[in-house]
Amino acid sequence: MEYLSTFEIPGAAKSSKVAVELFQAATTYDMPNLQEKIVSMMLQRKDDWFDVNATLMLFLFIRKMKWAIYIKELRAKIGQVLKS
């Protein structure tokens, strides 16, 4: 709801779990601008920002996605995070 009024995602910036949940909601409700904003933020984060459970949730979720511009980059980031 905060994003809809401010176009900011401070909760997602603080927590990988919140970011993944927000990404899932943005995908479910077809909000491409929010999806892109979250993916961009996640790609810029250091590996230690990611919670293991959130990373696994994200991995399982994007496996279901057929196509999106950023999926390849996001998969690479997830692989990097899981390796570290």
N, C-alpha and C positions, 0 to 999 in steps of 0.2 A: 504494500500500500504506500509506503514511503516513497518508493521509486516513482509511482504514478503522480505524486504531487511535487516532488523535488527533482526527479531524474538523477538522484544520487543513490549510491548503494553502500553507505558506511558500514552496515552490519556485515555485508559480504566481504568487505575489505578486512575486517577484523577476524573473521572465522571462515576456514575452508568449508566447514560443514554447512554454514549458512549460505555460502557462495554456491555450493553444489545444489542445495535445496532450491535456491532461487533460480539457478540455471535450469533445473528440472521443471519448475513452474513456468518459466519463460518459454520453454520448449513446448510444454503441454498446452499453454494458452496462446501459442503462436505470437510471441513478442520478440521479433528478430533483433530489434535495437538493444533490448535488454540482454539477450543472449550474447550478442557481439561484445557488449560492454563487459560482461562477466568473463567471457573467454579471454578478452584482451587483458583484463586484470589478472586472471589466473596465469596466463603465459608470462607475465612480468614478475610474478612472485618467486621467491627463492624456494627451493625444495623443502626446507624445514618448516615453511608456513603451512604445508599440507598435512592434515591429520590422515593417518593411515585409513581409517574407516571411511572418511569422506572421499579419499582417493579411490578406494575400491568401489564405492557407490557410483562415483563419476565414471569409472571404467566400465562398469556393468551397464550404466545408463547409455553411454555413447555407443556401445556395441549394438544397441537396438536402432540407432539412428542410421538411416539410409545414406544421407548425403548432406553435407553442409560445408561451406567454404573452409571453416576452421577445424574440421574434425581431424585432419591429418596432423596438424600442429598440436592439437590438444592430446591426441593419442601419444605423440612423441613425448610431450611434457609428462603425461601420466607414467609412461615407461621410465623416464628419467627419475621421477619422484620415487617410484617403487624400487628402483635399483639402489637409490641412495638410502 
